[in-house]
Amino acid sequence: MELRCGGVGSQTVGRRMDGDSRDGGGGSKDAGSEDYENLPTSASLSTHMTAGAMAGILEHTVMYPVDSVKTRMQSLNPDPKAQYTSVHGALKKIIRTEGFWRPLRGLNVMMMGAGPAHALYFACYENMKRTLNAVFHHQGNSHLANGIAGSLATLLHDAVMNPAEVVKQRMQMYNSPHRSALSCIRTVWRTEGLRAFYRSYTTQLTMNIPFQSIHFITYEFLQEQVNPHRSYNPQSHIISGGLAGALAAAATTPLDVCKTLLNTQENMALNLANISGRLSGMANAFRTVYQLNGLPGYFKGIQARVLYQMPSTAISWSVYEFFKYFLTKRKLESRAPY
């Protein structure tokens, strides 16, 4: 693909950025052409971080009502007034009985966490992917490199997102006493301490490392199939992102159920399981889920999780790839001679 600057006529901007000799499956390119896959290798850290932040904020904002439903559907012992059979039915019931804005409660804290978390996430992924591919001497994409890069990026992402997840999920639960993010933060800090914001961190990592490995490997594999030239192709980014997110979400639902239990400390469920105090640790969460609901308990909310993650990852990748393309193209244009 060629990037052409307005005002420069037909002169093509830039050159091959990384010395990669592969032709992307589309034959040789002239010296002036710039294929999209090579743009990120010269993109600045700020470009990756800006594109990532925009992707994270839009992804979580657009899909937040479905995320609220997912949290409630994963409840192990829900209130009779908060039992749902479908995502659409749940949204209708929540709006009818609790108000139009109720599915959006906690959105502000999620946006505050998603921006910096996704900025670190995509910047780390892009740089580690490039570094590891060079280490493995792989011409093109190494699935192992993509998986490792995604796992390392998850460490940074979850360190920022975990406190936001705790506050968000407590505000999403039925009959939540928290009316604002600030009051929730103060209450959790005062009654449970700093540790409460990271109680589910190990479970979050245990879930997200395999999730992101599956996600990135699947995305890069599908891109090779539907977009072999790795050009800027919104349709391919949406399809690849959506399918990668759906597969990863379905495979890691049991871990997400345990994470939700640790984050919300669901009182009715803990009392039913004869657990006093606070539940901590992934192993304890797994035992509690099985004790209360058996094997089906590990897949509570799977429909909502897949319906949430599929469009979420499609939005995230399409927005990220757009801003990465746009910002890099703009920088190249600003350097072009007139």
N, C-alpha and C positions, 0 to 999 in steps of 0.2 A: 504494500500500500504506500502511496506517496502522500506526504503532507505538503500542501501548496499554500503559500502565503498570499493573502489578498494584498495587492499593491506591488507584488514582485513579479507579476506576469506569470509565465509558465516555469519560472525557475523553481526547482525543488529544493526545499530547505533541508539542511542537515546532511548527515552521512551515517554509515553503519557505526553504532556507538560502542559495541563491545568486541569487535573483531570476530564475531561469530560467523563462521563460514557456511552455516546451513542455509538452505534456500527456502525452508518452510514447506517444501513439497510443491513449490510453484515455479521451479526453474530458476535460472540466474536472474539477478537484479542488476540494473545499471548502478554505477558508483554513486549516483545522486539520490537513489531511492532509500526510503526509511520505512522498514516494516514495523507495525505497531508493537510487536513483541519485544523489539529492541529499544523502544522508547524508554521504558521504565529503568533500564540499566543506567541511563544517564540522568534520570530524573532526580531532583534533589530530595533530601529527607523531608523537607517541608511539603513537597508535592504529594508524597505518599501519605503523610500525616493529615494533610488537608482533605484529600480524597477519601481517606479512611474515616475521618470524623464525620464528613457529610453523609457517607454511606451508613454509618452506625446510627446517626440521629434520625435519618429518614426511615431506615428499616424499622427501628423500634417505635417510632411515632405512628407510622401507618398501621402497623400490626398490633398495636398495644391492646385494643379491645379484645382481640382473640387471645392474647397472652393472659389477660385477666380471667377469661373463661377457663383457659388451660389450668391456671393455678387452682381455681375452685374445683374443677373436675378431678384433680389429683388428690383432693381431700379424702383421707382414709375413713373418716366418720362424719360426713357432712350433716349439717342441720337439715331437717326435713324440708325446710323452705328453700334450701340451696342445693337441691338434687336436680341434675340436668341430664338429658339423654342425647342432646346434640348441641353443637356450637351455636347454630342459628337460634334454636329454642332457648338456650341459656342467655344469649344477648337480649332477646325479646323480653324474657322474664326479668332480667336484671334492670333493664330500662323501665319496664312497667312498674315494678315494685320498689325500686330504689332510686329512680331518677335517671334522666337522660345522660348526665355526666358521670354517673357512678363507674362505668367501665374504664374511665380515663383517670381514676384516682391513682396517684403515684407516678403519673407520666412525667412530671417535672423532674423528679429525682432520677428517673431512668434516662432522660435526655442528658442530664448533667453527667451521668456516668458513662453513657454510650459514646459521647464525643471523644473524650481523651482515651477511653479504652480501645476504641476501634482505630484511633490514630496510631497508637502504639502497636496494635495488632497487625495492621496491614503493612506498616513500615518495617516491622520486624520480619514478617513473612516474606516480603519482597527481597529484602537484603539477605536473609538467611537462605532463601531459595537459590538466589544467584550464587552465593558463596559455596553452598553445598553441591550445586551442580558442577561448579568448577573443581571442587575437591574430588568428586566422583568421575571427573573427566567425561561427563556425559554431554553428547552433542544434542541439545534440546532439553526436554524435561525428563528428569528422573523421578519416578513416583516415590521412591524412598526419600529423596531429597525434599519433595513436596510435603510428605507426611511428617518428616522431622521438623521442617520449617514451621508447619502449622502447629505442631505440638509446642515448640518453643515460644511461638507467638501467643499461644494460649496462656502461658505462665504470666505474661505481662497483662494481657487482657483481663484475666480473672482477678488479679490482684487489685485492679481498679474497680471492676464491676461487682465483686462479691458484696461489698457493703450496700451498694445501690440495689442489688437483687434482694437482700434481706429486707430493706425498708419497703421496696416495691411490693413484695409478696405479702408482707404483713398488712399493707394497706389494701391489697386486692381481696383478701379473705372476707367471706360473709360476716357481717356484724363486727367488722373491725372497729376497735375503739379509736383508731388513729384517723384524725380528720385532715392532717397535713403532714408533709414529709418531715418538717422540722420538729413537730411534736412527737412523731414516731422515733426520730433519731434521739431526742432527749430522753424519752421513756426507756428505750432499749439501753442507752448508755447508763442511765441511772439505776435501772433494775438488774441488768445483766452484764454490764461492763463492755469494754472494747472487744473482748473475745467473741461476743455474740455476733459481731459483724463478719467474723471469719470462721464461725463454727462449721459452716458447710464448705469451706474452701477446699479441703482435701477431696471431698465428694464432688465438688464442682470440677476440680482438675481431673479426677478419675472419670467423670462423665465427658468433659470437654476435650480432653486429649484424644480419646478414641473418636469422639464426634468430629473434631476438626481434622484429624488424620483422614477419616473416611470422606469428609467434606472436600478437603483440598485435593486429595488423590482423585476422587470422582470428578470434580470440576475440571481439573487439568486433563484428565483422560477424555472427558466429553468434548472439551475444547479441541483436542487433537482430532476428534472424529468429525465434529460439525463445523469447525473453524480451523482447518489445518494450516492456513496462512497466518493465523493469529492476528488478523486485522481487527480494527475496531468494528465490531458487528453486534449491535445491541441485542438482536434476536438470539444470537448464539449465547450471549452472556446470561440472558434471562432463562433460556432453556437449561443450560448447563448448571447455573446456580440453583434453580428450582429443584431439579432432579437430585442434585448432590445434597441439598438441604433435607429433602424428604427422606432419602435413604439414611442419612446420618441420624436424623431425628428418630426414625422408627427403631433403629438399632440400639439407641442409647436411652430409650424411654424409662426402663427400670431404674437407671441411675438418676434420671430427672425426678422421678417420684420420690426417691430417697432424699434428694437435695431439697425438694419442696417441704418435706416433713421436717428436716433440720432447720430450714429457714423460718418456717411458720411456727414451729413448736406447738402444733395443733393440740389444744388442751383436751378436747373431748376424746381424741384418739389416744393420747398418752394416758389419760385416766382409765380408759377401757383396757389398755395394755398393762395397767397397774404400775406405771412408771411415775415415780415422784421426782420432782425437780426437773432439770433440763436434759433432753436427749442429745447426746453428742456422739460423733464417730459414725463412719459409714457402715461398719459391721453391725452396730446397734440399730441403725436405721433399717438395714436390710432385714434383720430379725423382726423388728417391729412391724414392718409392712407385711411380712409373711404371716406373722402371728394374727394380725387383724383381718387380712383379706386373702391369704394364700397366694398362689402363683398369679391369679388374675390381678391382684393388687399392684404388681409391678408394671402393669400396662394400663393403669387408670389414666385417662386423658390422652391416650395415644392419638386418637382422632384429632383432638384439638392441637396436639403438639405438631403433628405432621402438617395440618392445615395452617398452623402458624409459621412453621419453619420453611415450608416450601416457597410461599411468596416472599418471606423475609429474606431468604438468601438470594432469591432472584432480584429483589430490590437492591440488596446490599451490593451484589456483584455488578449489576448494571449501572448503579450510581457511581460506584468506585471506579469502574473502568472508564466511564464517561469523564469524570473529573480528572483522572490520571491522564487520559488522552488530551482533554481540553487544556489543562494547566501546562503539560509538557509542550504541546503544540504552540501555546501562547509564548512560552519562553524561547522556543526555537525561532518563532517569528520575530521576536524582539531583538534577536541577535543577528538576523539576516541583513545583509547590506542592501541598501536601496539605490 
